[in-house]
């Protein structure tokens, strides 16, 4: 695939990502393999995403300003 074809391919996923939807690399990889017509390694998908400025963003497990468990327990007493 050319650079323009890859950009067009990733555009639909970019729209979903901008809406806040979670994307799965396996899903993108399967669609990419279908588009090129042969199997590819998982690393190739990550390289394509990196080349187009994508990065891994994950939600935090807890709020950064949340009080510690000890402070919460002390405030309840």
Backbone torsions as a table, in degrees:
resi	resn	phi	psi	omega
1	UNK	NA	144.6	176.5
2	UNK	-81.9	170.0	-179.6
3	UNK	-61.9	-40.8	179.1
4	UNK	-65.6	-38.5	178.4
5	UNK	-65.9	-40.1	178.6
6	UNK	-66.5	-40.0	178.1
7	UNK	-62.0	-44.4	178.6
8	UNK	-64.7	-38.5	178.8
9	UNK	-62.1	-43.1	-177.3
10	UNK	-78.8	-12.4	-176.2
11	UNK	-61.4	-41.1	179.8
12	UNK	-65.2	-36.0	177.8
13	UNK	-71.8	-34.7	178.3
14	UNK	-63.0	-41.3	178.7
15	UNK	-61.3	-42.7	178.0
16	UNK	-64.8	-39.6	-179.3
17	UNK	-66.7	-38.4	179.7
18	UNK	-67.8	-24.7	176.6
19	UNK	-79.7	-7.1	178.1
20	UNK	95.9	8.1	179.5
21	UNK	-79.1	148.0	179.2
22	UNK	-81.4	135.0	178.8
23	UNK	-110.5	145.2	179.2
24	UNK	-112.2	129.2	-178.0
25	UNK	-64.6	-31.6	178.1
26	UNK	-62.7	-40.1	178.5
27	UNK	-64.5	-45.1	178.9
28	UNK	-64.5	-40.6	179.6
29	UNK	-63.6	-41.4	179.0
30	UNK	-64.1	-42.6	178.7
31	UNK	-66.3	-37.4	179.1
32	UNK	-65.2	-44.5	178.4
33	UNK	-61.4	-40.8	178.4
34	UNK	-63.4	-37.6	-178.2
35	UNK	-69.5	-41.8	-177.9
36	UNK	-86.0	-18.9	175.1
37	UNK	89.3	10.9	176.2
38	UNK	-154.6	165.6	-179.1
39	UNK	-74.2	149.0	177.5
40	UNK	-135.1	162.3	177.9
41	UNK	-77.8	155.5	-179.2
42	UNK	-64.6	-30.9	-178.9
43	UNK	-64.9	-30.8	-179.5
44	UNK	-64.7	-38.0	177.9
45	UNK	-63.8	-44.9	179.3
46	UNK	-62.2	-36.1	178.3
47	UNK	-68.9	-39.3	177.7
48	UNK	-62.4	-46.0	-179.9
49	UNK	-63.4	-41.9	178.8
50	UNK	-64.2	-41.3	-179.0
51	UNK	-61.8	-29.3	-178.9
52	UNK	-97.9	12.7	173.1
53	UNK	84.1	15.7	178.0
54	UNK	-82.4	152.0	176.4
55	UNK	-144.5	162.0	-178.4
56	UNK	-83.2	124.4	177.5
57	UNK	-125.9	123.8	179.4
58	UNK	-123.1	148.4	178.1
59	UNK	-70.8	151.6	178.0
60	UNK	-70.8	150.2	178.8
61	UNK	-75.7	-24.1	176.7
62	UNK	-154.6	163.5	-179.5
63	UNK	-69.4	136.5	-176.0
64	UNK	-66.7	-22.9	-179.4
65	UNK	-99.8	7.8	-180.0
66	UNK	-65.5	138.6	179.8
67	UNK	-67.9	155.5	178.8
68	UNK	-68.6	162.7	-179.7
69	UNK	-61.1	-34.9	179.5
70	UNK	-65.9	-42.0	179.8
71	UNK	-66.8	-37.5	178.3
72	UNK	-65.8	-44.0	179.7
73	UNK	-64.1	-38.9	-179.7
74	UNK	-67.8	-34.3	-178.7
75	UNK	-74.3	-21.0	179.2
76	UNK	-78.4	-19.1	-177.1
77	UNK	-85.1	NA	NA
